[in-house]
Amino acid sequence: MRINFTEQAAARISGFLSLTESGVLKLAYDSEGCGCAVSGVPTLWLVDEPGPNDFRLENEDFELWMDRKHEVFFEELMTVDLQPNGIAFVLKSTGQIYTASMKLIDKRSHVTA
C-alpha cells in the first residue's frame, strides 16, 4: 500500500513532527464512538511507536504505519492533501474521496516540546 502526500500536506505534517523528537505517524480507521467497527473515519494519529500489528506504508515523506486490520478499508494507492483553508487533510484515491476533513490527532503518552 502506498500513500502520497502533496507538498502542502507534507509541509503541514512536518510542522507537527518537528515539534518533538518522538513519535511516528499512523493512518487509522477510527471507529471509536461510531457504533460499529465498520463505521469508522480515516484519521492520522501521532503515536509513540508502531503497534504490534502495524505495518509500514510506502511513501516518500514520512515513516507512516497502519494496523493490518484497517487495510481492508483502503485502496492500494491514495493521496493525502491539505484543504485549501489549511484546517484539515483530504484522503483520496483516483476513485473516491475517503474524507475531506481528516484530522491529525496527537495520541502520544507524553509530548516533549
C-alpha positions as CSV (number, residue, x, y, z in Angstrom):
1,M,0.0,0.0,0.0
2,R,1.3,3.4,-0.9
3,I,0.3,6.9,0.4
4,N,1.5,10.0,-1.5
5,F,1.5,13.4,0.2
6,T,1.0,16.7,-1.6
7,E,3.6,19.4,-0.9
8,Q,1.1,21.3,1.2
9,A,0.1,18.3,3.3
10,A,3.7,17.2,3.8
11,A,4.7,20.7,5.0
12,R,1.8,20.8,7.4
13,I,2.6,17.4,8.9
14,S,6.3,18.2,9.0
15,G,5.4,21.1,11.2
16,F,3.7,18.8,13.7
17,L,6.5,16.2,13.6
18,S,9.3,18.9,14.1
19,L,7.7,20.0,17.4
20,T,9.1,16.8,19.0
21,E,11.7,14.2,18.7
22,S,9.5,11.3,19.4
23,G,6.5,9.7,17.7
24,V,5.5,8.2,14.4
25,L,2.6,8.9,12.1
26,K,-0.2,6.3,11.7
27,L,-3.2,6.1,9.4
28,A,-6.1,4.7,11.4
29,Y,-9.7,3.8,10.6
30,D,-11.0,5.3,13.8
31,S,-14.3,3.6,14.8
32,E,-14.4,4.9,18.4
33,G,-17.9,6.3,19.1
34,C,-19.2,5.3,15.6
35,G,-21.4,2.4,16.8
36,C,-19.6,-0.5,15.0
37,A,-16.2,-1.5,13.7
38,V,-17.1,-1.0,10.0
39,S,-18.4,2.6,10.6
40,G,-15.2,4.5,11.0
41,V,-13.4,7.6,10.0
42,P,-9.9,7.8,8.4
43,T,-7.7,9.7,10.8
44,L,-4.0,10.5,11.1
45,W,-2.5,9.8,14.5
46,L,0.8,10.8,16.0
47,V,1.7,7.8,18.3
48,D,4.7,6.9,20.5
49,E,5.6,3.9,18.3
50,P,4.0,1.4,15.9
51,G,1.7,-1.2,17.4
52,P,2.4,-5.0,17.3
53,N,0.0,-5.4,14.3
54,D,1.1,-2.3,12.4
55,F,2.9,-2.4,9.0
56,R,4.8,0.4,7.3
57,L,3.2,2.1,4.3
58,E,5.2,3.1,1.3
59,N,5.7,6.8,0.9
60,E,8.5,9.3,0.2
61,D,7.8,11.7,3.0
62,F,7.2,10.1,6.4
63,E,7.5,6.9,8.5
64,L,3.8,6.0,8.2
65,W,2.1,3.0,9.8
66,M,-1.2,1.2,9.7
67,D,-2.8,-1.6,11.7
68,R,-3.3,-4.7,9.4
69,K,-7.0,-5.0,10.4
70,H,-7.6,-1.5,8.8
71,E,-6.0,-2.3,5.5
72,V,-9.4,-3.7,4.1
73,F,-10.9,-0.2,4.3
74,F,-8.4,1.4,1.9
75,E,-7.1,1.2,-1.7
76,E,-3.5,0.3,-2.7
77,L,-2.7,3.9,-3.8
78,M,-4.0,7.0,-2.0
79,T,-3.1,10.7,-1.6
80,V,-3.2,12.9,1.4
81,D,-3.8,16.6,0.5
82,L,-4.5,19.7,2.6
83,Q,-7.8,21.5,2.4
84,P,-7.4,25.0,0.8
85,N,-8.2,26.6,4.2
86,G,-5.5,24.5,5.8
87,I,-7.7,23.3,8.6
88,A,-7.8,19.6,7.8
89,F,-6.5,17.0,5.4
90,V,-8.2,15.2,2.5
91,L,-7.6,11.5,1.9
92,K,-8.4,10.4,-1.6
93,S,-7.7,7.9,-4.4
94,T,-8.4,8.0,-8.1
95,G,-11.8,6.5,-7.5
96,Q,-13.1,8.3,-4.4
97,I,-12.6,10.8,-1.6
98,Y,-12.4,8.9,1.7
99,T,-12.7,12.0,3.8
100,A,-12.5,15.7,3.1
101,S,-11.8,16.6,6.7
102,M,-9.3,14.2,8.1
103,K,-7.8,15.2,11.4
104,L,-4.3,14.8,12.8
105,I,-4.6,13.7,16.4
106,D,-1.7,13.5,18.9
107,K,-2.2,10.3,20.8
108,R,1.3,10.1,22.3
109,S,1.5,9.4,26.0
110,H,3.7,12.4,26.6
111,V,4.9,15.3,24.5
112,T,8.3,16.9,24.8
113,A,8.3,20.2,23.0
